Amino acid sequence: MSTAETAPRAVPRPEIPRLEMRGIVKRFPGTLACDHAELTVRPGETHCLLGENGAGKSTLMKILSGSYQPDEGEILVDGEPVRITSPQAGMAAGIAVIYQELDLIPDLTVAQNLLLGRTPSYGPLVRGKRRAELARAAVARVGGDFPVTAKVRDLPIAAQQLTAIAKALTAEARIIVMDEPSATLGENDLRKVLDLIRSLTAEGRSVIYISHRMDEVMEIGDRATVLRDGRTVDVRDIATTTADQLVAAMIGQARELVRTTRRPRPEGPPLLEIGSVRAKGLIDVEDITVRAGEVVGLAGLGGAGRTTLLKALFGDGRAAVSLRLDGEELRLRGPGSAVRAGIALVPESRKEQGLMLGLSVGRNAGVTTLGRPPWLAPRRTGRRRAAGALADLGVKHASADQLVGQLSGGNQQKVVLAKWITRGGVRVLLLDEPTRGLDVGAKADLYRQVRRLADEGVAVLLASSELNELTANADRVWVLHEGRNVACFDPRTTAENDIAHAVITGAAPGSHAGAPHSDTDTDSGATA
C-alpha cells in the first residue's frame, strides 16, 4: 500500500485524524463484504472512497453510519473510540450520510425533513416560522432555489438531492459522507455542490466523497482510498496521482484473461432489435441486438442505466422505445403487452417487485397463468401448474403451500424465474441483477437454468454488477456509461481489465469516451 505524505490543499496535516476505521470485517451469508478494511480521514479534507461495484464501499459506509454492525474492527472519531449502534448514534457522533437512495420522507415538506427531530418549539408547539427560516438558510447554502414548504415528493430529483445535503448541514455533522451525489445532478447543480464541499472543508469538516466519475475525483479530492474485494488496497494523495493510476488500483493488475463461455456462438438474425431507448436525462441507448439463444450482458456502474433500459423494454417506464421482435415492430403499451409478446422480466428487487411474500410458493410460481388475483384462485391451481418448473429449477421448499417469504434468497429468485417458465412462451428474458445476495452455489444453479433457457432459443439480456459473472456467462457484453451504450466486447477474446476500464471511464480501448459502438459480431475485443 502506498501512502502519500503531501498535505491536502491548504490544510495542515494534524496529528489526530478526524476518522479512523481499523480492521473492519463484515460478513454476510456467502460473502465477505469487508475484509479488514481501513479508512483514515483528516480534518478539513475531502477524502474520495473508490472501488468497483461490490468492492465494499457501501458496506463500509453503512457501518460508519450505524446501519450495520461490524463483525470485527474499531472506529475512532477525533481519536476517541466510538461504538455506533444505530443511525441515530451515528448522527450523535457527528456523522451524516447522504445516500444515493435519498433518506427523505416524501410526504413531509422540505422544512420538516431538514429539522426532523430538531424542530424548534415552545413546549409542545412547533415554531413554524423559525423552522422555515432555518430551512431556507440551509437550502440557500446548498444553492437551492425551491420553497421549503414544498413536499419532497413534488420536487425534481436534483432538488431532492440538494435537500438531503442541506439536511446533513443542519445536523452540524463533522463527517459528511456523499454517496454518488452527482448521479442525479446537472452540471449547474454539481458546481454548487462542489463549491459547498470546498466551503465545508475550509471550516474544518471532513467530507467522504464516493464517485465513479474520475474527473470529479481529481477536481475535488485531497486523498483517495481504494477498496477492492472488501480490502483497502491503496491510499493516495490525489495531487500526485493520475486518474489512470486510480483506475488501475480499482481494477487490479493480477487478473488473467477472462474465463470464456463454452456455449457455441448463436447464429442467425437477431430476435430482439433495440433501435433506441431514450428518456431525457436518464438514458440514450441505441442499436443493441440479441439473437435467439444468445446471452448478451449489460455491464455498468450504479446509475449507468441498466435497470432503466430493462424496465423500458418491459413496457414499465416513460422512455421512448423503438423495438423490433423477430423482425416485426413492437409497440409496448405497458408490461401486459410485453408479456403477451413473450418478454419476461426478473427484476432487481425480487422481494419488492418479483414476489408476493405473504403468498405461497405455488401461487407465486403460478401467478402468470391464473388470469385473476392469485389470492382468489384455488390453491391447487397454482400448485399444479407450477410443479414442473419448480422441480426443474430445483427449488428447495417444504411444500408448494409454504410461504415464499420463508425461502432462502436463492430459492426465492428461482421462484421468480419459475413463474415465467410456468407461463411458457418466453422469447426474451430480461434479468436485472439476478444473483444479488445469492451464495456461490445458488448463483451457479441460476446461471445453469439461464443457459438452459438460452439453449432452448430464448434471447437473454442480462444486467449484472458482477463483471466476472458476465464474462463467464455472456456471449457478448455491452458497457453502459451514464445512460449510453459505449462499447461492446467479446469476453472470449477480451481481458476483463479492458472491460472494467470501459465500465469506469466510459471509453473502450482506442476509442473516445462516450462514443457508441455498433452492435456487430466481435471476434477481437471491442467493436469498432
Salt bridges, closest charged atoms under 4 A:
GLU5 OE1 - ARG13 NH1 2.76
GLU20 OE2 - ARG22 NH2 3.10
ASP35 OD1 - HIS36 ND1 3.06
ASP35 OD2 - ARG231 NH1 3.42
GLU45 OE2 - HIS47 ND1 3.09
GLU45 OE2 - ARG223 NH2 2.95
GLU52 OE2 - ARG255 NH2 2.76
GLU72 OE2 - ARG27 NH2 3.13
GLU72 OE1 - HIS36 NE2 3.59
GLU74 OE2 - ARG22 NH1 3.04
ASP78 OD1 - ARG18 NE 2.71
ASP78 OD2 - ARG174 NH1 2.60
ASP107 OD1 - ARG153 NE 2.60
GLU133 OE1 - ARG130 NH1 3.36
GLU172 OE1 - ARG205 NH2 3.55
GLU180 OE2 - HIS212 NE2 3.42
GLU187 OE2 - ARG191 NE 3.06
ASP189 OD1 - LYS192 NZ 3.53
ASP195 OD1 - ARG198 NH1 2.99
GLU203 OE2 - ARG141 NH2 2.35
GLU203 OE1 - ARG205 NE 3.36
GLU216 OE2 - ARG213 NH1 3.58
GLU219 OE2 - ARG191 NH1 2.66
GLU219 OE2 - ARG198 NH2 2.95
ASP222 OD1 - ARG9 NH1 3.55
ASP234 OD2 - ARG236 NE 2.80
ASP284 OD1 - ARG278 NE 2.69
GLU286 OE1 - ARG278 NH2 2.82
GLU294 OE2 - ARG291 NH1 3.83
GLU294 OE2 - ARG476 NE 2.80
ASP326 OD2 - ARG427 NH2 3.05
GLU329 OE2 - ARG331 NH2 3.38
GLU348 OE2 - ARG436 NH1 2.38
ASP401 OD2 - ARG383 NH1 2.81
GLU433 OE2 - ARG306 NH1 3.41
GLU433 OE2 - ARG436 NH2 3.29
ASP445 OD2 - LYS414 NZ 3.21
ASP445 OD1 - ARG448 NH2 2.16
ASP455 OD1 - ARG263 NE 3.18
GLU456 OE2 - ARG452 NE 3.88
GLU469 OE2 - LYS443 NZ 3.03
ASP475 OD2 - ARG263 NH1 2.99
ASP475 OD1 - ARG492 NH2 3.59
GLU482 OE2 - ARG213 NE 3.03
GLU482 OE2 - HIS481 NE2 3.71
ASP490 OD2 - ARG265 NH2 2.87
GLU496 OE2 - ARG255 NH1 3.42
ASP519 OD1 - ARG476 NH1 2.14
ASP521 OD1 - ARG291 NH2 3.04
